[in-house]
Amino acid sequence: MDVIVAAIIAAVVGLAIGIGAGYFVRKNISEAKIGEADSLAKNIIDQANKDAETMKKEKLLEAKEEIHKFRSDAEKENRERRSELQKYERRVIQKEESLDRKQQSIESKESNLNQKLRAVDEKQKEVEAIKVKQLEKLEDISGITSEKAKDIILSNAEKEVRHEMSIMIKEIETQAKEDAEKKSREIIGYAIQKCAADHVAETTVTVVNLPNDEMKGRIIGREGRNIRTLETLTGIDLIIDDTPEAVILSGFDPIRREIARIALEKLISDGRIHPARIEEMVEKAKKEVENIIKEYGEQAIFETGVHSLHPELVKLLGRLNYRTSYGQNVLKHSIEVAHIAGIMAAEIGADIKLAKRAGLLHDIGKAVDHEMEGTHVEIGMDLLRRYKESKDVIHAMSTHHGDYEPQTVEAVLVTAADAISAARPGARRETLEAYIKRLEKLEEIANSYDGVDKSYAIQAGREIRIMVKPEKINDEEIHLLARDITKKIEDELEYPGQIKVSIIRETRAVEYAK
């Protein structure tokens, strides 16, 4: 065992000695290589320093050459700019000298002009003085002042202008009539003959026939209770007089009169007349009249072919059957206007449906005008807006009394159709007092013009004939006078249809043989 340990130790010592010897050999080799590397590095650094110095000198030379080149270019450019500036300066100096010379010339001209203006002012004053003297001499010679002479000249000029204007108006009117009258007569005549309407003079009373005179006492009732109840519920006056077998219902509201008539006829046929029964019959009559009103409205839209109306408008149309205007039934008048407007629209190529619809609804405001504030035109426009009618229909119906200017052909047709329907012979009636006042006002308007000798309203106020003084109005001026009188009649009078103005001028020579 000891031998083994000793062998191991000897081996280890030998190995250590070998390793130490190798180490020292390698160290010497490394040091030799490091020395060679340091020497090589020093040589490289020295060579690099030399190369850098050489390159530095070359770059400095190049930079100096560039700087010299830039400097020479800049000096050249400065010289060129300096020469241009000198040229501009010389031009500016020349312009200043030229402006100075012009200013001196202008100043001299201004001084000359001022002198001339002063001379002109003096001459003008002399002319004005001479003009005044001449006017004074002319006034002395003529015996009239310049103002009077001016008035005479203006008067003569006005007469000449009026004369020429009268001739021009006559020519224009003649031409327009020749072109328009034939066609308009054909269209209107064709429309009127195709539409035949009934005209019934409505009154404010309704007569109810009785089976016998004993019924009068039953209608009056004990101490008049029956007649009082009927009058209170209907708002209609019952007139019971000596008229045999008849009772008169009097009232301004046709619908209430109709309710009273139906209720009274039901009571008479039933025979039981007392306040409770009267109240029951009046209620039944109201419902029956409402149904009749609706039927009238439906019949009107069926006759005219106007569809898709709001149900409330249909009822309002039916109410027009119990409304009159100058004795003309408004519903029949509206139906007639719708037919005439539609026929004329077809003749001239306008919108037939629009014309008919506006014609039928043009007086719709009269159905409730006694219940609302405003004219029937404004009320009608509000009603049509409320029930969603189109703007074209509202506009076309709004112009038929001249409250608004017509903007469409259909609006003009509705206005014309309304006038045609109202102007039919027998279509409307008016009170004797209003009729006489209208005739007097017509003659008064004609007599208010200078040169009018006499005037006569004829043809029930549909024509006025005017005699003029021939020495004051010539043949050309009568056309202008007729136009002026027509415009004044249109502005101051209200009348159905149209009024013809005829002016007559004649010169008579009278001598007596002795």
RODO-2510 file (C-alpha; in nm, 4 decimals, decimal comma):
residues 514
     n   res          X          Y          Z
     1     m     0,0000     0,0000     0,0000
     2     d     0,2751     0,2455     0,0802
     3     v     0,4422     0,1557    -0,2409
     4     i     0,1280     0,2511    -0,4315
     5     v     0,1005     0,5837    -0,2506
     6     a     0,4632     0,6577    -0,3138
     7     a     0,4182     0,5805    -0,6836
     8     i     0,1182     0,8081    -0,7083
     9     i     0,3012     1,0912    -0,5374
    10     a     0,5971     1,0500    -0,7688
    11     a     0,3711     1,0610    -1,0727
    12     v     0,1978     1,3769    -0,9517
    13     v     0,5310     1,5529    -0,8852
    14     g     0,6599     1,4585    -1,2286
    15     l     0,3446     1,5900    -1,3942
    16     a     0,3722     1,9219    -1,2081
    17     i     0,7304     1,9678    -1,3113
    18     g     0,6369     1,9064    -1,6777
    19     i     0,3524     2,1580    -1,6677
    20     g     0,5814     2,4276    -1,5117
    21     a     0,8439     2,3868    -1,7798
    22     g     0,5842     2,4180    -2,0615
    23     y     0,4456     2,7323    -1,9058
    24     f     0,7758     2,9146    -1,9051
    25     v     0,8421     2,8218    -2,2671
    26     r     0,5013     2,9543    -2,3781
    27     k     0,5466     3,2783    -2,1805
    28     n     0,8675     3,3587    -2,3625
    29     i     0,7023     3,3044    -2,7003
    30     s     0,4071     3,5300    -2,6091
    31     e     0,6291     3,8113    -2,4941
    32     a     0,8216     3,7969    -2,8199
    33     k     0,4969     3,8189    -3,0224
    34     i     0,3672     4,1125    -2,8132
    35     g     0,6861     4,3032    -2,8832
    36     e     0,6539     4,2465    -3,2545
    37     a     0,2848     4,3617    -3,2421
    38     d     0,3747     4,6826    -3,0575
    39     s     0,6394     4,7606    -3,3138
    40     l     0,3940     4,6951    -3,6007
    41     a     0,1250     4,9102    -3,4378
    42     k     0,3667     5,1976    -3,3914
    43     n     0,4656     5,1790    -3,7560
    44     i     0,0954     5,1783    -3,8655
    45     i     0,0197     5,4819    -3,6468
    46     d     0,3144     5,6748    -3,7828
    47     q     0,2121     5,5970    -4,1407
    48     a    -0,1506     5,6972    -4,0659
    49     n    -0,0350     6,0299    -3,9173
    50     k     0,1711     6,1011    -4,2271
    51     d    -0,1208     6,0152    -4,4598
    52     a    -0,3610     6,2321    -4,2547
    53     e    -0,1250     6,5298    -4,2681
    54     t    -0,0939     6,4938    -4,6436
    55     m    -0,4743     6,4704    -4,6880
    56     k    -0,5249     6,7714    -4,4593
    57     k    -0,2951     6,9845    -4,6708
    58     e    -0,4774     6,8759    -4,9890
    59     k    -0,8246     6,9572    -4,8443
    60     l    -0,7039     7,2981    -4,7222
    61     l    -0,5822     7,3759    -5,0710
    62     e    -0,9123     7,2676    -5,2237
    63     a    -1,1092     7,4769    -4,9677
    64     k    -0,8983     7,7837    -5,0429
    65     e    -0,9608     7,7385    -5,4143
    66     e    -1,3388     7,7078    -5,3567
    67     i    -1,3408     8,0177    -5,1351
    68     h    -1,1526     8,2104    -5,3978
    69     k    -1,3986     8,0963    -5,6645
    70     f    -1,7056     8,1927    -5,4525
    71     r    -1,5532     8,5300    -5,3744
    72     s    -1,4887     8,6059    -5,7408
    73     d    -1,8454     8,4987    -5,8334
    74     a    -1,9941     8,7145    -5,5570
    75     e    -1,7892     9,0173    -5,6634
    76     k    -1,8985     8,9663    -6,0237
    77     e    -2,2659     8,9409    -5,9203
    78     n    -2,2330     9,2525    -5,7011
    79     r    -2,0822     9,4440    -5,9902
    80     e    -2,3724     9,3423    -6,2168
    81     r    -2,6334     9,4385    -5,9549
    82     r    -2,4578     9,7663    -5,8908
    83     s    -2,4689     9,8485    -6,2602
    84     e    -2,8440     9,7597    -6,2750
    85     l    -2,9139     9,9744    -5,9699
    86     q    -2,7313    10,2620    -6,1316
    87     k    -2,9461    10,2181    -6,4449
    88     y    -3,2661    10,2163    -6,2353
    89     e    -3,1474    10,5188    -6,0425
    90     r    -3,0835    10,7076    -6,3645
    91     r    -3,4332    10,6144    -6,4923
    92     v    -3,5955    10,7256    -6,1640
    93     i    -3,4119    11,0558    -6,1808
    94     q    -3,5286    11,1046    -6,5399
    95     k    -3,8908    11,0258    -6,4399
    96     e    -3,8740    11,2680    -6,1493
    97     e    -3,7505    11,5376    -6,3835
    98     s    -4,0302    11,4531    -6,6300
    99     l    -4,2930    11,4654    -6,3489
   100     d    -4,1575    11,7999    -6,2322
   101     r    -4,1915    11,9366    -6,5819
   102     k    -4,5490    11,7992    -6,6115
   103     q    -4,6438    11,9422    -6,2720
   104     q    -4,5175    12,2828    -6,3757
   105     s    -4,7192    12,2534    -6,6984
   106     i    -5,0331    12,1501    -6,5068
   107     e    -4,9940    12,4354    -6,2608
   108     s    -4,9638    12,6815    -6,5457
   109     k    -5,2721    12,5277    -6,7131
   110     e    -5,4666    12,5447    -6,3831
   111     s    -5,3861    12,9103    -6,3480
   112     n    -5,5042    12,9684    -6,7060
   113     l    -5,8166    12,7612    -6,6420
   114     n    -5,9001    12,9572    -6,3263
   115     q    -5,8685    13,2765    -6,5209
   116     k    -6,0990    13,1382    -6,7918
   117     l    -6,3515    13,0184    -6,5287
   118     r    -6,3606    13,3604    -6,3729
   119     a    -6,4145    13,5047    -6,7179
   120     v    -6,6945    13,2494    -6,7843
   121     d    -6,8621    13,3361    -6,4530
   122     e    -6,8560    13,7011    -6,5415
   123     k    -6,9988    13,6226    -6,8876
   124     q    -7,2687    13,4020    -6,7319
   125     k    -7,3694    13,6819    -6,4975
   126     e    -7,3892    13,9146    -6,7934
   127     v    -7,6003    13,6575    -6,9844
   128     e    -7,8369    13,6124    -6,6867
   129     a    -7,8772    13,9887    -6,6590
   130     i    -7,9450    14,0126    -7,0344
   131     k    -8,1926    13,7186    -7,0085
   132     v    -8,3799    13,8894    -6,7251
   133     k    -8,3986    14,2108    -6,9231
   134     q    -8,5199    14,0245    -7,2316
   135     l    -8,7866    13,8394    -7,0279
   136     e    -8,9021    14,1701    -6,8824
   137     k    -8,9227    14,3203    -7,2308
   138     l    -9,1076    14,0126    -7,3636
   139     e    -9,3537    14,0257    -7,0717
   140     d    -9,4102    14,3964    -7,1390
   141     i    -9,4618    14,3329    -7,5099
   142     s    -9,6868    14,0220    -7,4721
   143     g    -9,8743    14,1393    -7,1671
   144     i    -9,8386    13,8000    -6,9855
   145     t    -9,5851    13,6711    -6,7359
   146     s    -9,3431    13,3840    -6,7979
   147     e    -9,5418    13,1625    -6,5582
   148     k    -9,8591    13,2183    -6,7589
   149     a    -9,6732    13,1490    -7,0820
   150     k    -9,5374    12,8281    -6,9301
   151     d    -9,8897    12,7247    -6,8254
   152     i   -10,0183    12,7915    -7,1773
   153     i    -9,7397    12,5824    -7,3320
   154     l    -9,7978    12,2984    -7,0844
   155     s   -10,1728    12,3127    -7,1468
   156     n   -10,1224    12,2909    -7,5232
   157     a    -9,8753    12,0062    -7,4789
   158     e   -10,1197    11,8249    -7,2503
   159     k   -10,3970    11,8586    -7,5074
   160     e   -10,1716    11,7217    -7,7794
   161     v   -10,0633    11,4310    -7,5570
   162     r   -10,4221    11,3553    -7,4562
   163     h   -10,5241    11,3674    -7,8226
   164     e   -10,2484    11,1263    -7,9226
   165     m   -10,3240    10,9068    -7,6201
   166     s   -10,6931    10,8923    -7,7117
   167     i   -10,6081    10,7854    -8,0661
   168     m   -10,3640    10,5242    -7,9359
   169     i   -10,6160    10,3900    -7,6818
   170     k   -10,8793    10,3686    -7,9538
   171     e   -10,6464    10,1762    -8,1850
   172     i   -10,5302     9,9406    -7,9087
   173     e   -10,8838     9,8752    -7,7846
   174     t   -11,0101     9,8174    -8,1385
   175     q   -10,7312     9,5712    -8,2094
   176     a   -10,7804     9,3919    -7,8761
   177     k   -11,1554     9,3708    -7,9262
   178     e   -11,1175     9,2351    -8,2767
   179     d   -10,8819     8,9637    -8,1498
   180     a   -11,0558     8,8747    -7,8232
   181     e   -11,4271     8,9365    -7,8592
   182     k   -11,4972     8,6684    -8,1162
   183     k   -11,3155     8,3942    -7,9278
   184     s   -11,4425     8,5000    -7,5849
   185     r   -11,8030     8,5184    -7,7092
   186     e   -11,7725     8,1699    -7,8548
   187     i   -11,6259     8,0249    -7,5346
   188     i   -11,8686     8,1984    -7,2963
   189     g   -12,1716     8,1366    -7,5181
   190     y   -12,0795     7,7703    -7,5540
   191     a   -12,0332     7,7397    -7,1762
   192     i   -12,3633     7,9124    -7,0962
   193     q   -12,5718     7,7138    -7,3429
   194     k   -12,4297     7,3854    -7,2128
   195     c   -12,5193     7,4749    -6,8541
   196     a   -12,8877     7,5362    -6,7842
   197     a   -12,9642     7,6220    -6,4226
   198     d   -13,2922     7,6843    -6,2417
   199     h   -13,3369     8,0194    -6,0742
   200     v   -13,5766     8,0354    -5,7807
   201     a   -13,6399     8,3546    -5,5875
   202     e   -13,5988     8,2515    -5,2238
   203     t   -13,7910     8,4406    -4,9556
   204     t   -13,7772     8,4704    -4,5817
   205     v   -14,1140     8,2988    -4,5206
   206     t   -14,2465     7,9436    -4,5590
   207     v   -14,6153     7,8555    -4,5811
   208     v   -14,7414     7,5331    -4,4151
   209     n   -15,0821     7,4125    -4,5268
   210     l   -15,3306     7,2917    -4,2622
   211     p   -15,6062     7,0300    -4,3045
   212     n   -15,8583     7,2704    -4,1453
   213     d   -15,8740     7,5946    -3,9478
   214     e   -15,9365     7,4089    -3,6195
   215     m   -15,5738     7,2996    -3,6315
   216     k   -15,4685     7,6641    -3,5711
   217     g   -15,6087     7,6515    -3,2192
   218     r   -15,4304     7,3253    -3,1439
   219     i   -15,1037     7,4711    -3,2730
   220     i   -15,1448     7,7749    -3,0474
   221     g   -15,2329     7,5552    -2,7495
   222     r   -15,3651     7,6513    -2,4078
   223     e   -15,2574     8,0070    -2,3329
   224     g   -15,0210     7,9847    -2,6309
   225     r   -14,7844     7,7267    -2,4770
   226     n   -14,7543     7,5147    -2,7918
   227     i   -14,6654     7,8043    -3,0243
   228     r   -14,4210     7,9475    -2,7673
   229     t   -14,2475     7,6103    -2,7329
   230     l   -14,2183     7,5700    -3,1094
   231     e   -14,0856     7,9247    -3,1560
   232     t   -13,8348     7,8807    -2,8700
   233     l   -13,6988     7,5494    -2,9956
   234     t   -13,6702     7,6508    -3,3619
   235     g   -13,6018     8,0247    -3,3393
   236     i   -13,8713     8,0865    -3,6039
   237     d   -14,1789     8,3097    -3,5758
   238     l   -14,5162     8,1433    -3,6440
   239     i   -14,7660     8,3837    -3,7990
   240     i   -15,1227     8,2621    -3,7581
   241     d   -15,3689     8,5059    -3,9153
   242     d   -15,6914     8,4975    -4,1132
   243     t   -15,5306     8,3144    -4,4046
   244     p   -15,7506     8,0061    -4,4475
   245     e   -15,5878     7,6707    -4,3740
   246     a   -15,2304     7,8077    -4,3666
   247     v   -14,9599     7,8980    -4,1146
   248     i   -14,6665     8,1203    -4,2113
   249     l   -14,3149     8,0488    -4,0770
   250     s   -14,1008     8,3626    -4,0752
   251     g   -13,7240     8,3756    -4,0172
   252     f   -13,3999     8,4741    -4,1857
   253     d   -13,2252     8,1372    -4,1291
   254     p   -13,3507     7,8947    -4,3999
   255     i   -13,2236     7,5888    -4,2110
   256     r   -13,4219     7,6796    -3,9021
   257     r   -13,7291     7,7465    -4,1191
   258     e   -13,6906     7,4022    -4,2761
   259     i   -13,6598     7,2382    -3,9319
   260     a   -13,9726     7,4233    -3,8157
   261     r   -14,1635     7,3245    -4,1321
   262     i   -14,0778     6,9553    -4,1031
   263     a   -14,1540     6,9489    -3,7303
   264     l   -14,4868     7,1279    -3,7785
   265     e   -14,5938     6,8986    -4,0623
   266     k   -14,5075     6,5929    -3,8491
   267     l   -14,7095     6,7334    -3,5578
   268     i   -15,0060     6,8059    -3,7850
   269     s   -15,0014     6,4563    -3,9350
   270     d   -14,9596     6,2978    -3,5908
   271     g   -15,2338     6,5077    -3,4316
   272     r   -15,0791     6,5038    -3,0824
   273     i   -14,9559     6,8574    -3,0177
   274     h   -14,8117     6,9396    -2,6742
   275     p   -14,4720     7,0741    -2,5528
   276     a   -14,3099     6,7331    -2,4974
   277     r   -14,4223     6,6077    -2,8385
   278     i   -14,3094     6,9335    -3,0022
   279     e   -13,9598     6,8938    -2,8502
   280     e   -13,9397     6,5358    -2,9763
   281     m   -14,0505     6,6309    -3,3289
   282     v   -13,8055     6,9231    -3,3448
   283     e   -13,5171     6,6874    -3,2574
   284     k   -13,6301     6,4441    -3,5263
   285     a   -13,6606     6,7306    -3,7748
   286     k   -13,3040     6,8458    -3,6940
   287     k   -13,1654     6,4989    -3,7643
   288     e   -13,3700     6,4778    -4,0842
   289     v   -13,2433     6,8188    -4,2020
   290     e   -12,8836     6,7117    -4,1305
   291     n   -12,9341     6,4071    -4,3519
   292     i   -13,0968     6,6235    -4,6202
   293     i   -12,8015     6,8663    -4,6055
   294     k   -12,5577     6,5780    -4,6497
   295     e   -12,7622     6,4459    -4,9430
   296     y   -12,7605     6,7893    -5,1096
   297     g   -12,3811     6,8067    -5,0715
   298     e   -12,3314     6,4560    -5,2127
   299     q   -12,5658     6,5330    -5,5016
   300     a   -12,3686     6,8518    -5,5785
   301     i   -12,0328     6,6721    -5,5969
   302     f   -12,1931     6,3958    -5,8037
   303     e   -12,3376     6,6481    -6,0524
   304     t   -12,0092     6,8348    -6,0914
   305     g   -11,7813     6,5292    -6,0860
   306     v   -11,5699     6,6690    -5,8005
   307     h   -11,4543     6,3788    -5,5831
   308     s   -11,2493     6,3111    -5,2678
   309     l   -11,3865     6,6092    -5,0757
   310     h   -11,3606     6,6106    -4,6975
   311     p   -11,6926     6,4994    -4,5382
   312     e   -11,7222     6,8318    -4,3517
   313     l   -11,6898     7,0209    -4,6798
   314     v   -11,9671     6,8040    -4,8240
   315     k   -12,1929     6,9055    -4,5337
   316     l   -12,1040     7,2710    -4,5781
   317     l   -12,1927     7,2430    -4,9482
   318     g   -12,5299     7,1004    -4,8495
   319     r   -12,5894     7,3964    -4,6155
   320     l   -12,5515     7,6287    -4,9135
   321     n   -12,8847     7,4960    -5,0439
   322     y   -13,0482     7,6947    -4,7622
   323     r   -12,8420     8,0090    -4,8299
   324     t   -12,9351     8,2768    -5,0836
   325     s   -12,7510     8,5704    -5,2357
   326     y   -12,9708     8,8414    -5,3903
   327     g   -13,2417     8,5747    -5,4040
   328     q   -13,0164     8,3252    -5,5883
   329     n   -12,9713     7,9791    -5,4355
   330     v   -12,6003     7,9634    -5,3485
   331     l   -12,5657     7,5856    -5,3952
   332     k   -12,7202     7,5980    -5,7429
   333     h   -12,5057     7,9019    -5,8165
   334     s   -12,1914     7,7114    -5,7057
   335     i   -12,2819     7,4084    -5,9197
   336     e   -12,3412     7,6370    -6,2163
   337     v   -12,0066     7,8158    -6,1620
   338     a   -11,8302     7,4774    -6,1481
   339     h   -11,9886     7,3682    -6,4776
   340     i   -11,9174     7,6975    -6,6570
   341     a   -11,5569     7,7149    -6,5297
   342     g   -11,4957     7,3534    -6,6319
   343     i   -11,6386     7,4067    -6,9824
   344     m   -11,4293     7,7217    -7,0383
   345     a   -11,1193     7,5420    -6,9053
   346     a   -11,1775     7,2623    -7,1555
   347     e   -11,2123     7,5173    -7,4381
   348     i   -10,8808     7,6927    -7,3660
   349     g   -10,6817     7,3871    -7,2506
   350     a   -10,6654     7,4700    -6,8769
   351     d   -10,6970     7,2287    -6,5814
   352     i   -11,0637     7,1197    -6,5885
   353     k   -11,0632     6,9418    -6,2509
   354     l   -10,9010     7,2366    -6,0754
   355     a   -11,1444     7,4848    -6,2326
   356     k   -11,4468     7,2733    -6,1366
   357     r   -11,3264     7,2142    -5,7816
   358     a   -11,2507     7,5822    -5,7208
   359     g   -11,5811     7,6842    -5,8832
   360     l   -11,7827     7,4496    -5,6624
   361     l   -11,6050     7,5661    -5,3440
   362     h   -11,5745     7,9385    -5,4260
   363     d   -11,8679     8,0406    -5,1983
   364     i   -11,8147     7,7745    -4,9273
   365     g   -11,7584     8,0514    -4,6697
   366     k   -12,1226     8,1612    -4,7058
   367     a   -12,2304     7,8417    -4,5291
   368     v   -12,0979     7,9744    -4,1958
   369     d   -12,0393     8,3483    -4,2594
   370     h   -12,3203     8,4380    -4,0152
   371     e   -12,1398     8,2429    -3,7415
   372     m   -11,7797     8,3677    -3,7960
   373     e   -11,6027     8,7025    -3,8332
   374     g   -11,4711     8,8125    -4,1727
   375     t   -11,5762     8,8047    -4,5361
   376     h   -11,6994     8,4831    -4,6921
   377     v   -11,3805     8,4745    -4,9046
   378     e   -11,1504     8,4797    -4,5992
   379     i   -11,3732     8,2315    -4,4128
   380     g   -11,3748     8,0018    -4,7175
   381     m   -10,9943     8,0147    -4,7448
   382     d   -10,9617     7,9228    -4,3753
   383     l   -11,2055     7,6325    -4,4166
   384     l   -11,0232     7,4947    -4,7214
   385     r   -10,6868     7,5184    -4,5423
   386     r   -10,8349     7,3382    -4,2421
   387     y   -10,9622     7,0524    -4,4595
   388     k   -10,6329     7,0183    -4,6529
   389     e   -10,7351     7,1523    -4,9941
   390     s   -10,4489     7,2339    -5,2340
   391     k   -10,2975     7,5825    -5,2642
   392     d   -10,4111     7,6066    -5,6283
   393     v   -10,7764     7,5507    -5,5323
   394     i   -10,7546     7,8034    -5,2463
   395     h   -10,5954     8,0641    -5,4744
   396     a   -10,8459     8,0075    -5,7553
   397     m   -11,1451     8,0565    -5,5215
   398     s   -10,9906     8,3529    -5,3360
   399     t   -10,9843     8,5856    -5,6387
   400     h   -11,3497     8,5767    -5,7456
   401     h   -11,4329     8,9087    -5,5766
   402     g   -11,1073     9,0864    -5,6613
   403     d   -10,9639     9,0603    -5,3074
   404     y   -10,6510     8,8960    -5,4498
   405     e   -10,4820     8,9235    -5,7899
   406     p   -10,5304     8,6068    -5,9996
   407     q   -10,2026     8,4271    -6,0720
   408     t   -10,3406     8,1313    -6,2681
   409     v   -10,5742     8,0835    -6,5639
   410     e   -10,8117     7,8770    -6,3488
   411     a   -10,8502     8,1672    -6,1033
   412     v   -10,9550     8,3972    -6,3896
   413     l   -11,2009     8,1347    -6,5162
   414     v   -11,3643     8,0972    -6,1730
   415     t   -11,4034     8,4764    -6,1484
   416     a   -11,5564     8,4904    -6,4977
   417     a   -11,7876     8,1952    -6,4288
   418     d   -11,9060     8,3579    -6,1040
   419     a   -11,9870     8,6800    -6,2908
   420     i   -12,1667     8,4907    -6,5696
   421     s   -12,3820     8,2934    -6,3242
   422     a   -12,4719     8,6051    -6,1248
   423     a   -12,5459     8,8140    -6,4344
   424     r   -12,7980     8,5747    -6,5910
   425     p   -13,1381     8,7427    -6,6428
   426     g   -13,3507     8,6539    -6,3414
   427     a   -13,0626     8,4991    -6,1505
   428     r   -13,0583     8,7623    -5,8808
   429     r   -13,2911     9,0227    -5,7487
   430     e   -13,2347     9,3309    -5,5381
   431     t   -13,4561     9,5633    -5,3388
   432     l   -13,6220     9,8572    -5,5117
   433     e   -13,4387    10,1033    -5,2875
   434     a   -13,0945     9,9578    -5,3653
   435     y   -13,1836     9,9451    -5,7343
   436     i   -13,2829    10,3136    -5,7464
   437     k   -12,9743    10,4178    -5,5491
   438     r   -12,7525    10,2299    -5,7908
   439     l   -12,9094    10,4024    -6,0911
   440     e   -12,8775    10,7438    -5,9249
   441     k   -12,5129    10,6798    -5,8345
   442     l   -12,4430    10,5658    -6,1907
   443     e   -12,5815    10,8893    -6,3378
   444     e   -12,4063    11,0944    -6,0682
   445     i   -12,0660    10,9446    -6,1621
   446     a   -12,1245    11,0232    -6,5302
   447     n   -12,2391    11,3823    -6,4624
   448     s   -11,9313    11,4534    -6,2454
   449     y   -11,7046    11,4800    -6,5527
   450     d   -11,6529    11,8118    -6,7298
   451     g   -11,8076    11,8233    -7,0751
   452     v   -12,0949    11,5831    -6,9942
   453     d   -12,4337    11,7322    -7,0854
   454     k   -12,6801    11,4577    -6,9849
   455     s   -12,6685    11,0930    -6,8820
   456     y   -12,9341    10,8210    -6,8714
   457     a   -12,9149    10,4834    -6,6969
   458     i   -13,1090    10,2307    -6,9072
   459     q   -13,1503     9,8533    -6,9412
   460     a   -13,2165     9,8203    -6,5641
   461     g   -12,8813     9,9780    -6,4875
   462     r   -12,6859     9,7520    -6,7246
   463     e   -12,6084    10,0429    -6,9604
   464     i   -12,5561    10,4173    -6,9265
   465     r   -12,5790    10,6553    -7,2207
   466     i   -12,3929    10,9831    -7,1885
   467     m   -12,4449    11,2924    -7,4050
   468     v   -12,1364    11,5177    -7,4196
   469     k   -12,0982    11,8800    -7,5295
   470     p   -11,9361    11,8736    -7,8766
   471     e   -11,7623    12,2076    -7,8291
   472     k   -11,5749    12,0794    -7,5234
   473     i   -11,4972    11,7153    -7,6157
   474     n   -11,3860    11,6018    -7,9615
   475     d   -11,4222    11,2603    -8,1229
   476     e   -11,0852    11,1336    -7,9986
   477     e   -11,1393    11,2401    -7,6367
   478     i   -11,4650    11,0473    -7,5947
   479     h   -11,2731    10,7173    -7,5863
   480     l   -11,0558    10,8465    -7,3009
   481     l   -11,3658    10,9777    -7,1200
   482     a   -11,5406    10,6398    -7,1560
   483     r   -11,2363    10,4664    -7,0101
   484     d   -11,2194    10,7098    -6,7123
   485     i   -11,5924    10,6736    -6,6362
   486     t   -11,5669    10,2937    -6,6576
   487     k   -11,2793    10,2866    -6,4085
   488     k   -11,4670    10,5160    -6,1668
   489     i   -11,7783    10,2947    -6,1868
   490     e   -11,5676     9,9855    -6,1139
   491     d   -11,4055    10,1563    -5,8125
   492     e   -11,7179    10,3106    -5,6554
   493     l   -12,0123    10,0846    -5,7427
   494     e   -12,1037     9,7255    -5,6573
   495     y   -12,3192     9,5568    -5,9211
   496     p   -12,3815     9,2126    -6,0696
   497     g   -12,2507     9,1430    -6,4188
   498     q   -12,1245     9,4360    -6,6266
   499     i   -12,2327     9,7900    -6,7178
   500     k   -12,2008     9,9232    -7,0721
   501     v   -12,0867    10,2862    -7,1029
   502     s   -12,1995    10,4527    -7,4285
   503     i   -12,0877    10,8103    -7,5040
   504     i   -12,2706    11,0049    -7,7763
   505     r   -12,1341    11,3211    -7,9388
   506     e   -12,3142    11,5039    -8,2140
   507     t   -12,3067    11,8528    -8,3627
   508     r   -12,6289    12,0119    -8,4831
   509     a   -12,6708    12,3215    -8,6992
   510     v   -13,0127    12,4887    -8,6587
   511     e   -13,1415    12,7778    -8,8692
   512     y   -13,4916    12,9173    -8,9158
   513     a   -13,6312    13,0176    -9,2571
   514     k   -13,8515    13,3249    -9,2344
***
